[in-house]
């Protein structure tokens, strides 16, 4: 099975000025595309050649095949975790109740998530997840993700430098401050309700 670069759910300039067209051009067309291309090269003639992306992420041992498959999955999830519709809304319904129960309030959740994302050493991801204990924040290094561990991912923020360096240089905290205006709560709600 040949994996393809999934289409962005919005135009390259749709997240500006928070994330510029230039950032998305490099991040999506260079980085994300490179993971897709490398994955296709690596799985040729292997037991992973005919598996779905999700199956590869779950079954591959850590190493090049897993790293590239997970990065394709992570990036696709990240693009959908954001929206150009800057309604500045908050989670609603059962997700809002879950956030309040798990974190005390939406504002406390935002602070905890941003703190975890900024503190992630090196490259990685910050996730809002649901597991047996309820809602939680998890950070993962490099290509790792909670999906591989059987946890339900609700939304994510990419904290690899290529996600923000063009617009924010090394100021990851500034990127996180702005990220909240892009969060696609409808996507998070949909994932929560699955």
Residue frames as a rotation matrix with the C-alpha (Angstrom) as fourth column:
UNK 1
0.582 0.813 0.000 0.00
0.813 -0.582 0.000 0.00
0.000 0.000 -1.000 0.00
UNK 2
-0.474 -0.725 0.500 1.47
0.700 -0.654 -0.286 3.32
0.535 0.214 0.817 -1.01
UNK 3
0.084 0.445 -0.892 0.90
0.875 -0.461 -0.148 6.04
-0.477 -0.768 -0.428 1.55
UNK 4
-0.005 0.029 1.000 -0.02
0.722 -0.691 0.024 9.52
0.692 0.722 -0.017 0.33
UNK 5
-0.962 -0.238 -0.137 0.36
0.271 -0.754 -0.599 12.95
0.039 -0.613 0.789 1.85
UNK 6
-0.112 0.989 -0.094 -3.15
0.980 0.095 -0.176 13.66
-0.165 -0.112 -0.980 3.16
UNK 7
-0.105 0.105 0.989 -4.63
0.503 -0.852 0.144 16.98
0.858 0.513 0.037 2.05
UNK 8
-0.978 -0.158 -0.140 -4.55
0.206 -0.567 -0.797 19.85
0.046 -0.808 0.587 4.50
UNK 9
-0.200 0.974 -0.106 -8.01
0.969 0.181 -0.170 20.65
-0.146 -0.137 -0.980 5.86
UNK 10
0.743 0.352 -0.569 -7.49
0.291 -0.936 -0.199 24.36
-0.602 -0.018 -0.798 4.96
UNK 11
0.843 -0.437 0.312 -5.41
0.167 -0.338 -0.926 26.58
0.510 0.833 -0.212 2.68
UNK 12
0.057 -0.941 -0.333 -1.71
0.859 0.216 -0.464 27.08
0.509 -0.260 0.821 3.39
UNK 13
-0.741 -0.349 0.574 -2.32
0.121 -0.910 -0.397 30.70
0.661 -0.225 0.716 4.44
UNK 14
0.182 0.983 0.013 -5.45
0.145 -0.039 0.989 29.99
0.973 -0.178 -0.149 6.48
UNK 15
0.512 -0.009 -0.859 -3.70
0.833 0.247 0.495 29.94
0.208 -0.969 0.134 9.89
UNK 16
-0.593 -0.732 0.335 -1.90
0.653 -0.680 -0.332 33.25
0.471 0.022 0.882 9.37
UNK 17
0.396 -0.894 0.212 -0.81
-0.567 -0.419 -0.709 35.35
0.722 0.161 -0.673 11.11
UNK 18
0.689 -0.135 0.712 -0.45
-0.639 0.350 0.685 32.81
-0.342 -0.927 0.155 13.94
UNK 19
-0.012 -0.704 0.710 1.26
0.291 0.677 0.676 30.31
-0.957 0.215 0.196 11.64
UNK 20
-0.061 -0.077 -0.995 2.43
-0.680 -0.727 0.098 31.82
-0.731 0.683 -0.008 8.37
UNK 21
0.897 0.334 -0.289 2.02
-0.424 0.468 -0.776 30.42
-0.123 0.818 0.561 4.90
UNK 22
0.147 -0.931 -0.334 5.80
-0.770 0.104 -0.630 29.99
0.621 0.350 -0.701 4.81
UNK 23
-0.470 -0.274 0.839 5.69
-0.814 0.502 -0.292 27.83
-0.341 -0.820 -0.459 7.95
UNK 24
0.393 0.713 0.581 2.99
-0.376 0.701 -0.606 25.60
-0.839 0.019 0.544 6.50
UNK 25
0.761 -0.183 -0.623 4.76
-0.606 0.146 -0.782 25.37
0.234 0.972 0.000 3.14
UNK 26
-0.296 -0.951 -0.093 7.90
-0.792 0.299 -0.532 24.04
0.534 -0.084 -0.842 4.84
UNK 27
-0.511 0.096 0.854 6.18
-0.715 0.504 -0.484 22.01
-0.477 -0.858 -0.189 7.53
UNK 28
0.445 0.807 0.389 3.57
-0.369 0.561 -0.741 20.35
-0.816 0.186 0.547 5.31
UNK 29
0.924 0.006 -0.383 5.24
-0.377 0.183 -0.908 20.19
0.065 0.983 0.171 1.89
UNK 30
0.046 -0.980 -0.194 8.79
-0.715 0.103 -0.691 19.50
0.697 0.171 -0.696 3.10
UNK 31
-0.660 -0.386 0.644 8.69
-0.749 0.406 -0.524 17.79
-0.059 -0.828 -0.557 6.51
UNK 32
0.110 0.785 0.610 5.38
-0.567 0.553 -0.611 15.91
-0.817 -0.279 0.506 6.33
UNK 33
0.799 0.169 -0.578 5.96
-0.599 0.319 -0.734 14.93
0.060 0.932 0.356 2.70
UNK 34
-0.172 -0.955 -0.243 9.46
-0.824 0.275 -0.496 13.67
0.540 0.115 -0.834 3.55
UNK 35
-0.518 0.050 0.854 8.04
-0.660 0.611 -0.436 11.34
-0.544 -0.790 -0.284 6.22
UNK 36
0.597 0.793 0.122 5.52
-0.468 0.468 -0.749 9.95
-0.651 0.390 0.651 3.72
UNK 37
0.615 -0.412 -0.673 8.20
-0.679 0.159 -0.717 9.41
0.402 0.897 -0.182 1.06
UNK 38
-0.464 -0.863 0.199 10.65
-0.833 0.349 -0.429 7.80
0.301 -0.365 -0.881 3.48
UNK 39
-0.159 0.505 0.848 7.95
-0.615 0.622 -0.485 5.52
-0.772 -0.599 0.212 4.89
UNK 40
0.827 0.503 -0.250 7.06
-0.485 0.414 -0.770 4.29
-0.284 0.758 0.587 1.40
UNK 41
0.212 -0.843 -0.493 10.73
-0.740 0.191 -0.645 3.57
0.638 0.502 -0.584 0.68
UNK 42
-0.560 -0.544 0.625 11.25
-0.828 0.353 -0.436 1.73
0.016 -0.762 -0.648 3.98
UNK 43
-0.029 0.644 0.765 8.23
-0.588 0.608 -0.534 -0.58
-0.809 -0.465 0.361 3.82
UNK 44
0.390 0.146 -0.909 8.79
-0.898 0.279 -0.341 -1.90
0.204 0.949 0.240 0.29
UNK 45
0.027 -0.356 -0.934 9.12
-0.319 0.883 -0.345 -5.68
0.947 0.307 -0.089 0.43
UNK 46
-0.919 -0.327 0.219 8.49
-0.293 0.196 -0.936 -5.84
0.263 -0.925 -0.275 4.18
UNK 47
-0.630 0.703 -0.330 5.67
0.770 0.619 -0.152 -7.20
0.097 -0.350 -0.932 6.33
UNK 48
-0.345 0.460 -0.818 4.41
0.367 -0.736 -0.568 -3.59
-0.864 -0.496 0.085 6.56
UNK 49
-0.976 -0.214 0.033 4.00
0.113 -0.373 0.921 -3.06
-0.185 0.903 0.389 2.81
UNK 50
-0.561 0.822 0.097 0.24
0.277 0.077 0.958 -3.72
0.780 0.564 -0.271 2.75
UNK 51
-0.284 0.440 -0.852 -0.72
0.958 0.082 -0.277 -2.41
-0.052 -0.894 -0.444 6.17
UNK 52
0.667 0.530 0.523 -2.65
0.491 -0.841 0.226 0.76
0.560 0.106 -0.822 6.91
UNK 53
-0.104 -0.701 0.706 -0.78
-0.199 -0.681 -0.705 3.64
0.975 -0.214 -0.068 8.50
UNK 54
0.389 0.334 0.859 -2.43
-0.881 -0.138 0.453 2.95
0.270 -0.932 0.241 11.86
UNK 55
0.998 -0.025 -0.057 -1.39
0.036 0.978 0.208 -0.72
0.051 -0.209 0.976 11.71
UNK 56
0.276 -0.958 0.071 2.21
0.431 0.058 -0.900 0.24
0.859 0.279 0.429 10.94
UNK 57
-0.069 -0.280 0.958 2.29
-0.617 -0.742 -0.262 2.68
0.784 -0.609 -0.121 13.87
UNK 58
0.630 0.422 0.653 0.96
-0.777 0.332 0.535 0.00
0.009 -0.844 0.537 16.23
UNK 59
0.989 -0.095 0.113 3.05
0.094 0.995 0.011 -2.94
-0.113 0.000 0.994 14.99
UNK 60
0.504 -0.856 0.116 6.45
0.136 -0.054 -0.989 -1.55
0.853 0.514 0.089 13.98
UNK 61
0.391 -0.484 -0.782 9.23
0.913 0.101 0.395 -1.71
-0.112 -0.869 0.482 16.54
UNK 62
0.795 -0.141 -0.590 10.85
-0.037 -0.982 0.185 1.59
-0.606 -0.125 -0.786 17.35
UNK 63
-0.351 -0.871 0.343 13.18
0.499 0.136 0.856 2.55
-0.792 0.471 0.387 14.57
UNK 64
-0.933 -0.173 -0.316 12.99
-0.116 -0.686 0.718 4.09
-0.341 0.707 0.620 11.10
UNK 65
-0.662 0.747 0.067 9.71
0.405 0.281 0.870 2.50
0.631 0.603 -0.488 9.96
UNK 66
0.078 0.697 -0.713 7.91
0.997 -0.061 0.050 3.41
-0.008 -0.715 -0.699 13.18
UNK 67
-0.457 -0.325 -0.828 9.44
0.476 -0.876 0.081 6.89
-0.751 -0.358 0.555 13.29
UNK 68
-0.991 0.050 -0.123 8.30
-0.130 -0.551 0.824 7.80
-0.027 0.833 0.553 9.79
UNK 69
-0.436 0.890 -0.133 4.86
0.557 0.383 0.737 6.17
0.707 0.247 -0.663 10.08
UNK 70
0.016 0.436 -0.900 4.18
0.979 -0.191 -0.075 7.83
-0.204 -0.880 -0.429 13.43
UNK 71
-0.684 -0.304 -0.663 5.31
0.233 -0.953 0.196 11.20
-0.691 -0.021 0.722 12.14
UNK 72
-0.863 0.489 0.127 2.90
0.058 -0.154 0.986 10.89
0.502 0.858 0.104 9.21
UNK 73
-0.058 0.884 -0.463 0.10
0.810 0.313 0.496 10.02
0.583 -0.346 -0.735 11.66
UNK 74
-0.189 -0.078 -0.979 1.10
0.857 -0.499 -0.126 12.71
-0.479 -0.863 0.161 14.20
UNK 75
-0.931 -0.229 -0.284 1.29
0.081 -0.888 0.452 15.47
-0.356 0.398 0.846 11.60
UNK 76
-0.627 0.771 0.108 -2.05
0.237 0.057 0.970 14.55
0.742 0.634 -0.219 10.04
UNK 77
0.111 0.647 -0.755 -3.62
0.955 0.141 0.261 14.62
0.275 -0.750 -0.602 13.52
UNK 78
-0.478 -0.401 -0.781 -1.93
0.641 -0.768 0.002 17.98
-0.601 -0.500 0.624 14.25
UNK 79
-0.972 0.136 0.189 -3.31
0.057 -0.646 0.761 19.63
0.226 0.751 0.621 11.11
UNK 80
-0.183 0.979 -0.088 -6.81
0.354 0.149 0.923 18.59
0.917 0.138 -0.374 12.14
UNK 81
-0.060 0.094 -0.994 -6.23
0.998 -0.011 -0.061 19.77
-0.017 -0.996 -0.093 15.71
UNK 82
-0.694 -0.198 -0.692 -6.20
0.234 -0.971 0.043 23.33
-0.681 -0.132 0.720 14.34
UNK 83
0.143 0.771 0.620 -8.75
0.979 -0.018 -0.204 25.40
-0.146 0.636 -0.758 12.46
UNK 84
-0.787 -0.391 0.477 -8.71
0.498 -0.860 0.116 28.82
0.365 0.329 0.871 10.80
UNK 85
0.163 0.929 0.334 -12.13
0.274 -0.367 0.889 29.52
0.948 -0.054 -0.314 12.33
UNK 86
-0.771 -0.619 -0.153 -10.90
0.348 -0.207 -0.914 31.59
0.534 -0.758 0.375 15.26
UNK 87
0.220 0.953 0.208 -14.09
0.121 -0.238 0.964 31.62
0.968 -0.187 -0.168 17.26
UNK 88
-0.640 -0.572 0.514 -12.10
-0.466 -0.243 -0.851 31.50
0.612 -0.783 -0.111 20.50
UNK 89
0.512 0.857 0.054 -14.67
-0.627 0.329 0.706 29.02
0.587 -0.395 0.706 21.72
UNK 90
-0.421 -0.556 0.716 -14.02
-0.889 0.411 -0.203 26.55
-0.182 -0.722 -0.668 24.45
UNK 91
-0.919 0.169 -0.357 -14.77
0.080 0.964 0.253 22.86
0.387 0.204 -0.899 24.64
UNK 92
-0.310 0.883 0.351 -18.44
-0.934 -0.351 0.058 22.19
0.175 -0.310 0.934 25.27
UNK 93
0.559 0.685 -0.468 -20.66
-0.579 0.726 0.372 19.37
0.594 0.063 0.802 26.41
UNK 94
0.982 -0.109 -0.153 -19.11
0.178 0.802 0.570 16.20
0.061 -0.588 0.807 27.80
UNK 95
0.180 -0.978 0.108 -15.57
0.735 0.061 -0.675 17.29
0.654 0.201 0.729 26.87
UNK 96
-0.091 -0.165 0.982 -15.92
-0.330 -0.925 -0.186 20.55
0.940 -0.341 0.029 28.81
UNK 97
0.794 0.434 0.425 -17.23
-0.550 0.217 0.806 18.61
0.257 -0.875 0.411 31.81
UNK 98
0.814 -0.531 -0.236 -14.33
0.540 0.841 -0.028 16.14
0.213 -0.105 0.971 31.51
UNK 99
-0.079 -0.862 0.501 -11.76
0.403 -0.487 -0.775 18.95
0.912 0.141 0.386 31.37
UNK 100
0.168 0.206 0.964 -13.26
-0.678 -0.685 0.265 20.64
0.715 -0.699 0.024 34.44
UNK 101
0.962 0.249 0.108 -13.32
-0.253 0.677 0.691 17.32
0.099 -0.692 0.715 36.31
UNK 102
0.659 -0.744 -0.111 -9.75
0.708 0.664 -0.241 16.36
0.253 0.080 0.964 35.38
UNK 103
-0.307 -0.879 0.365 -8.04
0.741 -0.461 -0.489 19.77
0.598 0.120 0.793 35.59
UNK 104
-0.477 0.172 -0.862 -10.29
0.731 -0.467 -0.498 21.98
-0.488 -0.868 0.097 37.73
UNK 105
0.457 0.612 -0.646 -11.18
-0.009 -0.723 -0.691 24.43
-0.890 0.321 -0.325 34.95
UNK 106
0.847 -0.127 0.516 -10.50
0.530 0.126 -0.839 25.15
0.041 0.984 0.173 31.31
UNK 107
0.752 -0.590 0.293 -7.99
-0.508 -0.803 -0.312 27.87
0.419 0.086 -0.904 32.23
UNK 108
0.338 -0.633 0.696 -6.10
-0.686 0.340 0.643 25.46
-0.644 -0.695 -0.320 34.51
UNK 109
0.623 -0.076 0.779 -6.07
0.442 0.856 -0.270 22.91
-0.646 0.512 0.566 31.69
UNK 110
0.909 -0.271 0.317 -4.64
0.170 -0.453 -0.875 25.47
0.381 0.849 -0.365 29.23
UNK 111
0.543 -0.732 0.413 -1.93
-0.836 -0.517 0.183 26.43
0.079 -0.445 -0.892 31.71
UNK 112
0.321 -0.399 0.859 -1.01
-0.347 0.795 0.498 22.81
-0.881 -0.458 0.117 32.44
UNK 113
0.766 0.003 0.643 -0.97
0.536 0.549 -0.641 21.88
-0.355 0.836 0.418 28.73
UNK 114
0.857 -0.448 0.255 1.17
-0.155 -0.695 -0.702 24.89
0.492 0.562 -0.665 27.77
UNK 115
0.436 -0.707 0.557 3.57
-0.858 -0.140 0.494 24.26
-0.271 -0.693 -0.668 30.64
UNK 116
0.406 -0.240 0.882 3.98
0.061 0.970 0.236 20.60
-0.912 -0.043 0.409 29.62
UNK 117
0.866 -0.031 0.499 4.44
0.500 0.109 -0.859 21.51
-0.028 0.994 0.110 25.94
UNK 118
0.739 -0.621 0.263 7.07
-0.519 -0.773 -0.365 24.14
0.430 0.133 -0.893 26.68
UNK 119
0.310 -0.620 0.721 8.88
-0.823 0.204 0.530 21.79
-0.475 -0.758 -0.447 29.09
UNK 120
0.930 0.007 0.368 9.07
0.149 0.907 -0.394 18.89
-0.337 0.421 0.842 26.57
UNK 121
0.135 -0.968 -0.212 12.81
-0.287 -0.243 0.927 18.51
-0.948 -0.065 -0.311 26.14
UNK 122
-0.838 -0.536 0.107 13.92
-0.027 0.236 0.971 18.59
-0.546 0.811 -0.212 22.52
UNK 123
-0.706 0.557 -0.437 11.53
-0.610 -0.165 0.775 17.62
0.360 0.814 0.456 19.77
UNK 124
-0.908 0.413 -0.068 8.14
0.403 0.821 -0.405 16.12
-0.111 -0.395 -0.912 20.44
UNK 125
-0.409 0.888 0.207 4.44
0.097 -0.184 0.978 16.57
0.907 0.421 -0.011 21.00
UNK 126
-0.920 0.320 0.227 1.92
-0.282 -0.135 -0.950 17.59
-0.274 -0.938 0.214 23.65
UNK 127
-0.671 0.679 -0.298 -1.39
0.113 0.491 0.864 15.72
0.732 0.546 -0.406 23.69
UNK 128
-0.347 0.703 0.621 -4.78
-0.914 -0.104 -0.393 15.89
-0.212 -0.703 0.679 25.33
UNK 129
-0.716 0.015 -0.698 -5.72
-0.274 0.913 0.301 12.26
0.641 0.407 -0.650 25.79
UNK 130
0.347 0.762 0.547 -8.34
-0.927 0.190 0.323 10.07
0.143 -0.619 0.772 27.34
UNK 131
-0.584 -0.461 -0.668 -7.31
-0.323 0.887 -0.330 6.90
0.744 0.023 -0.667 29.11
UNK 132
-0.163 0.563 -0.810 -8.71
0.611 0.702 0.364 4.71
0.774 -0.436 -0.459 31.85
UNK 133
-0.484 -0.115 -0.868 -8.17
0.850 -0.297 -0.435 7.45
-0.207 -0.948 0.241 34.42
UNK 134
0.557 0.701 -0.444 -10.02
0.511 -0.712 -0.482 10.15
-0.654 0.041 -0.755 32.49
UNK 135
0.894 -0.241 0.378 -8.53
0.195 -0.550 -0.812 13.09
0.404 0.799 -0.445 30.62
UNK 136
0.518 -0.802 -0.298 -4.81
0.470 -0.025 0.882 13.74
-0.715 -0.597 0.365 30.86
UNK 137
0.790 -0.457 -0.410 -1.97
-0.613 -0.614 -0.497 15.66
-0.024 0.644 -0.765 29.27
UNK 138
0.611 -0.648 0.454 0.87
0.426 0.753 0.501 13.62
-0.667 -0.113 0.736 27.89
UNK 139
0.502 -0.545 -0.671 4.06
-0.808 -0.573 -0.139 14.70
-0.309 0.612 -0.728 26.17
UNK 140
0.771 -0.306 0.558 6.02
0.385 0.923 -0.026 12.42
-0.507 0.234 0.830 23.89
UNK 141
0.022 -0.868 -0.496 9.48
-0.354 -0.471 0.808 12.74
-0.935 0.158 -0.317 22.44
UNK 142
-0.851 -0.500 -0.158 10.35
-0.280 0.180 0.943 12.58
-0.443 0.847 -0.293 18.77
UNK 143
-0.669 0.593 -0.448 7.76
-0.478 0.118 0.870 10.47
0.569 0.796 0.205 16.88
UNK 144
-0.885 0.316 -0.343 6.17
0.453 0.755 -0.474 8.67
0.109 -0.575 -0.811 19.82
UNK 145
-0.525 0.777 0.348 2.45
-0.604 -0.628 0.490 9.11
0.600 0.047 0.799 20.42
UNK 146
-0.566 0.367 0.739 -0.18
-0.667 0.323 -0.671 7.92
-0.485 -0.872 0.062 22.91
UNK 147
0.426 0.733 -0.530 -2.15
-0.905 0.341 -0.255 6.22
-0.006 0.588 0.809 20.10
UNK 148
-0.137 -0.593 -0.793 0.55
-0.508 0.730 -0.458 3.55
0.850 0.341 -0.402 19.98
UNK 149
-0.957 -0.255 0.138 -0.08
-0.227 0.365 -0.903 2.88
0.180 -0.896 -0.407 23.68
UNK 150
-0.549 0.812 -0.199 -3.81
0.718 0.580 0.384 2.37
0.427 0.068 -0.902 23.12
UNK 151
-0.467 0.375 -0.801 -4.83
0.508 -0.628 -0.590 5.77
-0.724 -0.682 0.103 24.48
UNK 152
0.353 0.680 0.642 -7.39
0.935 -0.237 -0.264 7.97
-0.028 0.694 -0.720 22.76
UNK 153
-0.764 -0.627 -0.153 -5.87
0.599 -0.777 0.195 11.17
-0.241 0.057 0.969 21.37
UNK 154
0.328 0.920 -0.217 -8.18
0.780 -0.393 -0.488 14.19
-0.534 -0.009 -0.846 21.40
UNK 155
0.975 -0.128 0.181 -5.86
0.019 -0.765 -0.644 16.93
0.221 0.631 -0.743 20.13
UNK 156
0.386 -0.908 -0.163 -2.15
0.877 0.306 0.370 17.67
-0.286 -0.286 0.914 19.84
UNK 157
0.920 -0.285 -0.267 0.41
-0.334 -0.929 -0.159 20.44
-0.203 0.236 -0.950 19.53
UNK 158
0.657 -0.747 0.095 3.61
0.637 0.485 -0.599 19.86
0.402 0.454 0.795 17.59
UNK 159
0.912 -0.377 -0.161 6.60
-0.180 -0.721 0.669 21.19
-0.369 -0.581 -0.726 19.53
UNK 160
0.174 -0.849 0.498 9.32
0.937 0.299 0.181 20.25
-0.303 0.435 0.848 17.05
UNK 161
-0.337 -0.362 -0.869 11.13
0.235 -0.926 0.295 23.49
-0.912 -0.105 0.397 16.17
UNK 162
-0.961 -0.055 0.270 10.10
0.275 -0.151 0.949 23.23
-0.012 0.987 0.160 12.52
UNK 163
-0.103 0.995 -0.009 6.49
0.983 0.104 0.155 23.77
0.155 0.007 -0.988 13.66
UNK 164
0.790 0.500 -0.354 7.18
0.590 -0.778 0.217 27.30
-0.166 -0.380 -0.910 14.87
UNK 165
-0.034 -0.933 -0.357 10.76
0.778 -0.249 0.577 28.44
-0.627 -0.258 0.735 14.18
UNK 166
-0.490 -0.135 0.861 10.04
0.777 -0.515 0.362 30.58
0.395 0.846 0.358 11.11
UNK 167
0.273 0.745 0.609 7.38
0.304 -0.667 0.681 32.56
0.913 -0.001 -0.408 12.97
UNK 168
0.952 0.215 0.220 8.61
-0.146 -0.312 0.939 32.46
0.270 -0.925 -0.265 16.58
UNK 169
0.016 -0.999 -0.041 12.31
-0.693 0.018 -0.721 31.52
0.721 0.039 -0.692 16.33
UNK 170
-0.636 -0.325 -0.700 13.16
0.160 0.832 -0.532 29.64
0.755 -0.450 -0.477 19.54
UNK 171
-0.782 0.394 0.484 10.28
-0.624 -0.494 -0.606 31.12
0.001 -0.776 0.631 21.57
UNK 172
-0.774 0.483 -0.410 8.23
0.313 0.854 0.416 27.95
0.551 0.194 -0.812 22.05
UNK 173
-0.589 0.566 -0.577 6.23
0.653 -0.087 -0.752 29.60
-0.476 -0.820 -0.318 24.84
UNK 174
-0.579 0.371 -0.726 5.10
-0.485 -0.872 -0.059 32.39
-0.656 0.318 0.685 22.50
UNK 175
-0.771 0.277 -0.574 3.99
-0.414 0.466 0.782 29.79
0.484 0.840 -0.245 19.96
UNK 176
-0.709 0.507 -0.491 1.98
0.660 0.722 -0.207 28.02
0.250 -0.470 -0.846 22.69
UNK 177
-0.620 0.495 -0.609 0.29
0.134 -0.698 -0.704 31.29
-0.773 -0.518 0.366 23.70
UNK 178
-0.503 0.381 -0.776 -0.90
-0.811 -0.519 0.272 31.76
-0.299 0.766 0.570 20.12
UNK 179
-0.959 0.053 -0.280 -1.75
-0.077 0.897 0.436 28.10
0.274 0.439 -0.856 19.52
UNK 180
-0.686 0.722 -0.095 -4.94
0.423 0.289 -0.859 28.35
-0.592 -0.629 -0.504 21.63
UNK 181
-0.167 0.632 -0.757 -6.54
-0.570 -0.688 -0.449 30.63
-0.804 0.357 0.475 19.03
UNK 182
-0.418 -0.062 -0.906 -6.18
-0.879 0.277 0.387 27.81
0.227 0.959 -0.170 16.48
UNK 183
-0.911 -0.019 0.412 -7.37
-0.185 0.911 -0.367 24.79
-0.368 -0.411 -0.834 18.47
UNK 184
-0.491 0.744 -0.453 -10.14
-0.556 0.133 0.820 22.92
0.671 0.655 0.348 16.68
UNK 185
-0.687 0.251 0.682 -12.41
-0.622 0.282 -0.731 22.01
-0.376 -0.926 -0.038 19.58
UNK 186
0.440 0.858 -0.263 -14.93
-0.877 0.349 -0.329 20.43
-0.191 0.376 0.907 17.22
UNK 187
0.152 -0.503 -0.851 -12.23
-0.493 0.707 -0.506 17.92
0.856 0.497 -0.141 16.23
UNK 188
-0.839 -0.495 0.227 -11.37
-0.411 0.303 -0.860 17.24
0.357 -0.814 -0.458 19.90
UNK 189
-0.241 0.850 0.468 -15.06
-0.832 0.068 -0.551 16.81
-0.500 -0.522 0.691 20.75
UNK 190
0.542 0.422 -0.727 -15.54
-0.789 0.553 -0.267 14.41
0.289 0.718 0.633 17.84
UNK 191
-0.292 -0.741 -0.604 -12.56
-0.330 0.671 -0.664 12.32
0.897 0.006 -0.441 19.02
UNK 192
-0.832 0.004 0.555 -13.86
-0.554 0.053 -0.831 12.36
-0.032 -0.999 -0.042 22.61
UNK 193
0.034 0.979 0.199 -17.29
-0.867 0.128 -0.482 11.13
-0.497 -0.156 0.853 21.52
UNK 194
-0.087 -0.122 -0.989 -15.96
-0.779 0.628 -0.009 8.21
0.622 0.769 -0.150 19.42
